[in-house]
Amino acid sequence: MSTTAELEHAKKDYKIWQVIGASSAGTVIEWYDFYIFGSLAATIAPLFYPKGNETLALIAYLSTLLTYWKPLD
């Protein structure tokens, strides 16, 4: 027979695996979003910034990506 202490320990183990699974899923989604955002930089940059200077538009877009990746505290 299991004791109350063993049941409490089993509940704790279950909870920690829920936390690990949820945080892993969140991390995968965040990195996928970051990958798509960075991969489409050259395609999307001209849509958001003034036409005529594609280099400046790409630099501005990548600056936005850098801010997203490493936010200022």
Residue pairs with C-beta under 8 A, 6 or more apart in sequence:
2 10
34 65
34 68
34 69
37 65
37 68
38 65
41 58
41 61
41 62
41 65
42 58
44 61
45 54
45 57
45 58
45 60
45 61
46 54
46 57
48 57
48 61
49 56
49 57
49 60
49 61
50 57
